[in-house]
């Protein structure tokens, strides 16, 4: 029972005064809110006064943007038209550069160009004297082909107004006019100022865009197109942004566009006042083609702002400007509401600040006082509640701290009990997480005695239980070798731990006393405030192995990319060399046929022929590497190939070098090209011979079915192994090994052994192509290649070929070619080759066999000749790689018109062209360069399959 209120010790109710009613907040707001609103009104007044300047600046920038946009759009329209004459000039250059000198073809192309662009006045081409054919061939004065007795070719096609074109008149003295003289003298494209010219009987103000046509540094003539000023004015009449006007004026002061078409090509009037088109200062800027802006009044007295922007139609062009007149009122209209918006924004800001101020006063003063009042009521009722705002340093904080002292020891005890329960729960959760962790977690004291080890640590050590670990020094749980290996790292980790409280290291080869091992492990140490140490130990052996495998795969991929890139380069060089070599060998054959064998010159030519054939073999090696193709595959007995190659291998190696052949009793067939297998054997054996020490030595050649055993020298670490071309050993395969007793190689040489042009044989002893050829052949056959060696201990090269096909033994790669049959009848043959020396050689060679031969240097020329008379030729012989069109594409077009026409394709190099693909694409025969004329002629004659030819006149 509570004592009476007036009894001693009775608790008296606390009085509630103005503090709980928030009277302090109310008084503060009555002072601050009017001040904020007054400041907002002042800000709005200042903003309205300054908004006019803001609107003016925005309007000026808006007008500049509109002027630039109009100039860009109009220039783009004209540049598109200039592009037409650019294409015309480039086509004429291409025609002349490729040997086309027929005026009719050029005139026909210009006519088609004019017909394709009827919106332009016309297109023309004016040539220098006697270019595009001698003028004497056109003395009658055909207006399409040239001017009579002038020595010049001049043609002009103009729109006839009915969707077609007609030849236009060209004045005999055109070369004195600016539209020809200026580009001819400067040899640069020109935009000719407006001039009056009569087209189809009607005088037209026009401008011309001209481009000089230059081939091999010589001026051939000038190509151009004409644009009507009146037509362009009609296109631009609809452009009136913001109700203004646009004009175009050149640096001579002539209007090239004016809304009043009668002023086109006239001089602008200059003077002060709206009655003049340009002011004096404006004219100075126009003559210099400098941008400017000026404000002026129009004839009606309205303010107009003029923006002048240079217009560039092509590089180096700086001849005209766009004038853009726009009413000042139109520019300012989009920004008219800025002043009102600024004023409203200022007032809204004042109201918002007032609301924020009200909320702030209530939050900072009113709410804390209300919380204090509620806390007093609760304490008065005997409730044990926390007192808010005790951390504040102001008067409210002092009141809160005084209230906090009212609470008794019971509240403090309850708080402590709750904290102990929470921390106990957190510790139990932490121990559960540590126990479930997959990483080994160990707690040490300062002397590295184990205080705690989680289950993962016990399992990693292989200990029978936790008692065998806890309480023991950590180093006693590891083998002496592990302790010795980790000594240096442990000292470094301890220094890091003492200085930063953290240490981390990755080490190798760890073993516990219970026999558990790790190939690589990661250690992380953390120092606790009380001096204890937490260690996290993780087995990273699998990750280390994966990283090594990834590094090896990346290295192999890099090597593969490098080989392919160099192969494409070598193939391209060999292709160009093949053209020259083919022509040279062809002419050498002609000389051998023509010269008397007793003549001393005959022996010289025979030597040239022999050296050329050696060059042919070298190019063949490069192409074999570059193409990496398989050739014609068949079921091959590797035993038969090796036995048949013994003789040539023996002849390639001196008798002082002993060759030992070890062939297993039963070796399955492989699917391969026998000639290329012999090439692989030759390169491996020659390399082994060149690696010998001294004059003698032994070379072992072994052939047996896979899989191959691990070489004992590699297993014992005496040799290093490099898998240059990986192979899936699970597939059935045959193994070919070539081993020498030579100088051997370090790993850095083994990794570069198959790079093109890399050799260690010294200057003049090797080309560096043999092993890349081996690599290319094996890769194309789906095989593998491994190199094993050590410096001073010899080398073993192991070739792996997949088993494939039951077939019979391979045909001999050394079978001589049959002699060509004599020609049967005189044929008419069309030869197409962009290499002039190759075409001339085939012309000579086929003509010697009694055939009529025509040569075209481009597919386009060949198609034109063929279209004149599709039955004029009995056969076509074409190169594959030519500008503008491939040989296969040309054959397809010819076959579409005449399916029975025999077509032969030859090429020097192509990754995508082999005989099977070429025949499937429509060709009737396929040859690789250098081409032997006799074989080519025999094949063409066989395809034509006709009676023997009649004897030539005079034969």
Buried (B, 14 or more C-beta within 10 A) or exposed (E): EEEEEEEEEEEEEEEEEEBBBBEBBEEBBEEBBEEBBEBBEEBBEEBBEEBEEBBBEBBBEBBBEBBBEBBEEBBEEBBEBBEBBBEBBEBBBBBBEBEBEBBBBBBEBBBEBBBEBBEBBBBBBBBBEEBBBEBEEBEEEBBBBBBEEBBBBBBBBBBBEEEEBBBBEBEEEBBEBEBBBBBBEEEBBBBBBBBEBEBBEEEBBBBBBBBBBBBEEEBBBBBBBBBBBEEBBEEBEEBEBBEBBBBBBBBBBBBBBBBEBEBBBBEBEBEEEEEBBBBEEBBEBBEEBEBBBBEBEEEEEEEBBBBBBBBBBBEEBEBBBBBBBBBBBBBBBEBEEBBEEBBEBBBEBBEEBBEEBBEBBBEEBBBBBBBBBEBBBEBEEEEEEEBBBBEBEEEBBEBBBEBBEEBEEEBEEEEEEEEEEEEEEEEEEEEEEBEEEEBBBBBBEEEBBBEBBBBBBBEBBBBEEBEBBBEBEBEEBBBEEBBEBBEEBBEEBBEBBEEEEEBEBEBEBBBBBEEBBBEBBBBBBBBEEEEBBBBBBBBBBEEBEEEEEEEEEEEBEEBEEBBBEBBEEBBBBBBEBBBBBBBBBBBBBBBBEEBEEEEEEBEEBBEBBEEBBEBBEBBBBBBBBBBBBBBEBBBBBBBBBBBBBEEBBEEBBEEEBEBEEEBEEEBBBBBBBBBBBBBBBBBBBBBBBBBBEEEEBBBBBBBBBBEBEEBEBBEEEEBBBBBBBBBEEEBEBBBBBBBBBBBBBEBEBBBBBBBBEBBBEEEEEBEBBBBBBBBBBBBBBBBBBBBBBBEEBBBBBBBBBBBBBEEEBBEBBEEEEEEBEEBBBBBBBBBBBBBEBBBBBBBBBBEBBBBBBBBBBBBBBBBBBBEEEEEEBBBBBBBBBBEEBBBBBBBBBBBEEEEEBBBBBBBBBBEEBBBEEBEEBBBBBBBBBBBBBBBBBBBBBBBBEEEEBEEEEEE
